[in-house]
Amino acid sequence: MGGRRFRGVALVAVSLIAALSVGACGAVGDGGSDSAAPAADGGAGRDQDAEGGADGGQAAPGGTGGADLRVDQRSIIYTGTMQVRVDDVEAAAREATTAVTAAGGFVGADRRSSRAAEARAALTLRVPADRFTAVIDRLAGLGRQERREIRTEDVTEQVVDLDARIATQRARVESSRKLLARATSVDELVRLENEVGTRQADLAALEARKRRLADLTSLSTITVTFLGQDASTAEEEADLGFLAGLGGGWSAFLASARVLLTVLGAVLPFAVVIGVPLWLLLLWRRRVRARRTPPPDPDPAAPMPTGPAGGPVSAPPPLPAARSGP
């Protein structure tokens, strides 16, 4: 009886152990399959990341994460200066104005002097940056080009820096406005209003700089000078030496003499109108004074005789009176 009970308990224990072993194997198998799946997915993800990294390296210049290094996307300021000698300065200036207007630009300044063959015209032209080269070539074809100078300035970094600073400053202005709306005291209100005003002024200055750069990069500047056939250039070198110094000194002397004669000519009418009557008045007063002065005495008193010692002669002593007889 006892043996059968022991065998029954042992059989139940063996069954339980077998069931637990099968469950553990199944859990291990499931876990292995689950862990294998992420591993496979991770490998595929790494492959995709690797492919994406290769593609991303090619697409980085056009994305927002990196700087765009393409020339057509950079901010460049073009400035050109040229000098062209033409037969008709007025006609060349009109053709230049027409060419710039047709290209979408405008004339910023126009200075002309018409003196036949010595005529001169200096134009400051603003043209779109993408038409800069075409307009330069068109202007050079109006006559005989004598001088050309083209300068470029890359301001891409300045534009990017300004964009970042403007975004940051706008955020600061918005935060200051929110704090101003929650102000609870007069002192805090005044302080926050000053802070908002200062930040808005800084933001306006940054935006003005951005607009200036945008104007310079979108519209290039061309300064062209049209000269007549006999017009002299303004870049003639100064002569040196004794003769040059003598000529310069003589020119300075003539200039000083002209200035002196000019001043004398300006003063002469005043001298005639005011000086002559004044001189006549002084002459008349002198004559009147001479007439009023009495003439000197013609018979002056004779000098008194002097004694032996040079003094005046004394009068003779009086004679004694005669006595009468007794």
Summary of the structure (lengths in Angstrom):
residues: 326
radius of gyration: 57.1
end to end distance: 242.5
largest distance: 242.5
contacts: 723
relative contact order: 0.09
helix: 62%
strand: 15%
